């Protein structure tokens, strides 16, 4: 079961990288809109499914402290970078207030996901650890709390109900693949839904349906992959944290060799090269941090690369 989930995480993190390449996003805006409807939404469902509320409080807080520390460092760095570099999410001035706002309320770049993950996991843990109600009642309480966060308009928390879907699957005792069944027939409703731009909104029921169908399709494709491709997907899927944290560095650097592929009107050569460059760069950074014994200060672990 963990192998299928690692595979899904690999696909979704790779899609994140591809469409964070500005050139590709601008060249294929409709494809970007489709992918943005489901890729990180699926990540939240998986995160809700994998969330562990059985840890003691100290272990739980330690785990998320060592997610928050690298998150806060990279979010602060991304905010400062956005002030000096010509990026779309520009920041007018760097002040302590701006940095605190970006870290705690309105994260920039891909880091909103970690911000959402920490808050959703905290609510889930408190509800299921300390609220003495039935499982169904605790799910309802968790849902109400997540909805309260959503109407608080903290950026990207409109996707909190997706985390609740994953939680519900986990609490039901069913395996992930029992709920998200692998089927190639999902291609038909997936294509039909994606043909209408109004459906391409991850905060709508149609967006949730597209997310659900994308998972089913990818699980159907999993069975046809060669062994080596599966092994590579497991490796990437187990290292999504370092990819999420460090990928903005390499997607920005990849602009330097965009001109090399000017002869390719499709942009596919640049896409493949830049994606491989970003994945390799993120793994390389994690490997170097492990070798230099820096990971224990940044991630709270002796090694971070799985």
HELIX and SHEET records of a PDB file:
HELIX    1   1 UNK A    2  UNK A   20  1                                  19    
HELIX    2   2 UNK A   22  UNK A   27  1                                   6    
HELIX    3   3 UNK A   29  UNK A   50  1                                  22    
HELIX    4   4 UNK A   57  UNK A   84  1                                  28    
HELIX    5   5 UNK A   96  UNK A  104  1                                   9    
HELIX    6   6 UNK A  109  UNK A  111  5                                   3    
HELIX    7   7 UNK A  112  UNK A  130  1                                  19    
HELIX    8   8 UNK A  135  UNK A  151  1                                  17    
HELIX    9   9 UNK A  157  UNK A  159  5                                   3    
HELIX   10  10 UNK A  160  UNK A  172  1                                  13    
HELIX   11  11 UNK A  176  UNK A  179  1                                   4    
HELIX   12  12 UNK A  186  UNK A  194  1                                   9    
HELIX   13  13 UNK A  197  UNK A  199  5                                   3    
HELIX   14  14 UNK A  205  UNK A  222  1                                  18    
HELIX   15  15 UNK A  227  UNK A  237  1                                  11    
HELIX   16  16 UNK A  240  UNK A  253  1                                  14    
HELIX   17  17 UNK A  254  UNK A  261  5                                   8    
HELIX   18  18 UNK A  268  UNK A  291  1                                  24    
HELIX   19  19 UNK A  295  UNK A  298  1                                   4    
END                                                                             
